[in-house]
Amino acid sequence: MDGLADLLERLLTAEEWRVLRRAGDVADLHGVELYLVGGTVRDLLLGKAPADLDLTGVGVDEGFACVLADGLGGRVVSRSQFVTAHVRANGVLIDLAMARRERYEQPGALPTVSPAKTVEEDLRRRDFSINAMGVALSRRRWGLLADPLRGLDDLERRRIRVLHEQSFVDDATRIFRAVRYSVRMGFALEEDTLGLLKGRLRFIETIGGERVWNELERVFMERRAVAMLRMAKELGVLAAVLPALALPSGALGTLPSPSKSPDARAKRLLALVAWPVLPVRMSALRKRLHLSRKMARVVEDAAAVKELLSALRARDLRPSRLHGRLEGLDAEAIRAAAIACGEPAAAHYLEYYLSELRGVETLLRGGDLIELGVPEGPRVGEALRELLAARLDGLVATREDEERFVMRKFHPHLDPPPSRGRM
Ligand code: CTP
C-alpha cells in the first residue's frame, strides 16, 4: 500500500496532525525514529479516528519526553516504567514509549525490557499482527507503513493472529484481548491462533488478580461486552479464571452506559458473571479478581440476594418485608439477581423493590415525631420504622396521614394537631 499520509490527514484532527508533524521533526533533529504504533495504526487503517495516539521511538532515552514536550511547546504529564511518558501539547495527548524488545522469563511475569534497535523488533514483541504495524513520522518517510508481520493482510482478511506460538504463554492477558478484538471488530480468530488459545487457557492462572480484573473491566466497558463475555464463556476463558463463572443465558436487558455510568455497568456485569459461584465461592472470586472494596461489596450483596430467594418465593410478601430484606444492598447487585435468578416470581419482587420501594422515606422526620409527643430516644427510631412500613404498605400517603398514624400509635385518644399550612 502507499503511505498513509492521506489517512493521517483525513482521520486526525487538524491539531493532532500538526502536533505529530512537529513531533516527527523534533525526533529527526534528535536522531530518534518516531512511529505511530499499535491500536492507533490499526484504527487508522480501519478508517476510524484513533482513540489514543501511541508513539514509539527508536533511540528514545529518558530525556526524550522532555525534549519532545519542549519542541511541541507542551509538557510531560506523566512518566512510568520502560521509558514511557504522556506528553500534552495544544490539547493533544501523546503516549510515548521507547521502542523495545521484551523477554519473558516465565509465563505471566512482566517481561524484561531492553531498547530495540529497529521498529521491527518493537513490533515483533506485540500481541497480534493487526496491532503490530507502525507509521513513520519522520519528514522523509512521513506516513510510510512498517508492516513486517503482515498485519494489513490480516486486517483485510478480518482475522486476529498471534505472532508466535508462545504469545499466550508469555502473556495470557492476550487471551482476553483476542476475544475483545474479535467481537469488537467482528474478526475471526485465525485457525492456529484459536488452537493456541484453547490450548493455553491454563496460563490464565499465571496472571495476577489485578491484571485479570483489568482485562475483565476492559471487556465490561466495551459496547459489545455481553457478546464478548459469551464468547469468553464458550471458549472456556471465564472458567479458566474461576470454574463456573458464566453469564446467564437469555436476555440481560439494557446495561448502564459505559460512558455515563461505568461503575454501575461494571457492577452489573460482575454480579451477573459471578452469580453461578455465589455464595460458596465468593471469597475465592474476591481474591482471584483482586476486587476493590466497592466491587467486593457488589458480589457480597448479590450473594445476599441469592440467599434470600427462598423467602422471595412466598406469595403476597408485604412491601415492608421486602424492603426490610433488601434495603441497603447495592441496586446493581439486586438487578443482576433479578436477571440471573431464573425465578419469575422472585425477579418480579426484586424489580418491584427497585422501581417502587427503594429509597422510600417517611415525610415526617425524627423532630416532627418529638413535636407530636413521641418521647426522645429509641422510641423515635422505632416509630420512624413503623411509619416507614406503613408508607411502604400503602397505609399512609400524605403528611397528615403520617401524623394521624403516629398519633393513633402513641396517643390513641388524641386528635392530630391541626395542619401547619405546609405545602
Ligand atoms: N500490547 C501487546 N500485548 C499486550 C498489551 C498490549 O502487545 N498484552 C501492544 C499492542 O500492540 C497494542 C499496544 O500494545 O496495540 C497498546 O496496548 P493497548 O493500549 O492495551 O491496546 P490498543 O491496541 O490501544 O487497544 P484498545 O483499542 O483496546 O485500546
Residues whose N, C-alpha, C, O or C-beta is under 5 A from the ligand:
A	BS01	CTP	G38 G39 R125 R126 D127 N131 D171 T173 R174
